[in-house]
Amino acid sequence: MKNEKQIRHEKLIDLLNQFDQYQYNGLPMCKKIDKTIGSADLCKLNVNVINKGVVVLTDYFNLVGGSIAGGIDLYELLQAYFLFPEVREKMNLLADSVLYSTRGKR
């Protein structure tokens, strides 16, 4: 029996596949994943799958794109974060440091 998270995932994939940008030659590009993945499995993700996730993220935030003038490149950021555990560890430390030092300033 599928849990609520799996059902949400599958419904989201079905929704995304209705839009042209998530299709290739009329066929859906987004694939359902039959089990949740954790940090140990991130390095097994395909670059194309990560990039498609960036497109979803840009749609959600209504960004111009995943690579924006001014130094934003979500494609490279998420590829590095997901595919290289040592980079992920450094990025997490940096993010934690920045967030800790800026708490209360926003």
C-alpha positions in Angstrom: 0.0 0.0 0.0 1.4 3.4 -0.9 1.9 6.0 1.8 0.7 9.6 1.6 4.1 10.9 0.5 4.3 8.4 -2.4 0.8 9.3 -3.5 1.7 13.0 -3.5 4.9 12.4 -5.5 3.0 10.4 -8.1 0.2 13.0 -8.4 2.8 15.8 -8.8 4.6 13.9 -11.6 1.3 13.3 -13.3 0.5 17.0 -13.1 3.9 18.1 -14.4 3.8 15.8 -17.3 0.7 17.6 -18.6 2.8 20.6 -19.5 4.9 20.9 -22.7 8.1 21.8 -21.0 8.0 18.5 -19.2 7.5 16.5 -22.4 9.7 15.5 -25.3 8.0 14.7 -28.6 4.7 14.6 -26.8 6.0 12.0 -24.3 6.3 12.7 -20.5 9.8 13.3 -19.3 9.2 13.2 -15.5 9.4 9.7 -14.1 7.8 8.5 -10.9 10.2 7.1 -8.3 8.8 4.1 -6.5 10.6 4.7 -3.2 11.9 7.8 -1.4 15.6 8.4 -1.6 17.9 9.7 1.1 21.2 11.6 1.1 23.2 8.4 0.4 21.3 8.0 -2.9 21.6 11.5 -4.2 24.9 10.9 -5.9 23.1 8.3 -8.1 20.8 10.9 -9.6 21.2 11.6 -13.3 22.2 15.2 -14.2 19.2 15.5 -16.5 16.9 14.5 -13.6 18.5 17.2 -11.4 18.1 19.8 -14.1 14.4 18.9 -14.6 14.1 19.5 -10.8 15.6 22.9 -11.3 12.9 23.7 -13.9 10.2 22.7 -11.4 11.8 24.9 -8.7 11.9 27.9 -11.1 8.3 27.3 -11.9 7.4 27.2 -8.2 9.2 30.4 -7.4 8.3 32.0 -10.7 11.9 32.7 -11.5 13.1 33.8 -14.9 15.2 30.7 -15.1 17.6 28.4 -13.3 20.6 30.3 -14.5 20.1 34.0 -14.0 22.4 37.0 -14.6 23.8 38.2 -11.3 25.4 34.9 -10.2 22.6 32.5 -9.8 23.1 29.1 -11.3 20.7 26.6 -9.7 21.7 23.9 -12.2 25.3 23.9 -11.1 24.4 24.4 -7.5 22.1 21.4 -7.3 24.3 19.2 -9.4 27.2 19.9 -7.1 25.1 19.5 -4.0 23.4 16.3 -5.0 26.2 14.5 -6.8 29.2 15.2 -4.5 28.8 14.4 -0.8 32.0 16.3 0.1 30.7 19.4 -1.6 27.3 18.9 0.1 29.0 18.8 3.5 30.9 22.1 2.8 27.8 23.8 1.5 25.8 22.7 4.5 28.5 24.1 6.9 28.5 27.4 4.9 24.8 27.7 4.9 24.6 26.9 8.6 27.3 29.5 9.4 25.6 32.2 7.3 22.1 31.5 8.8 23.5 31.4 12.3 25.3 34.7 11.9 22.3 36.5 10.3 19.6 35.2 12.7 17.5 38.1 13.9 18.8 40.5 11.1 15.9 39.8 8.7 
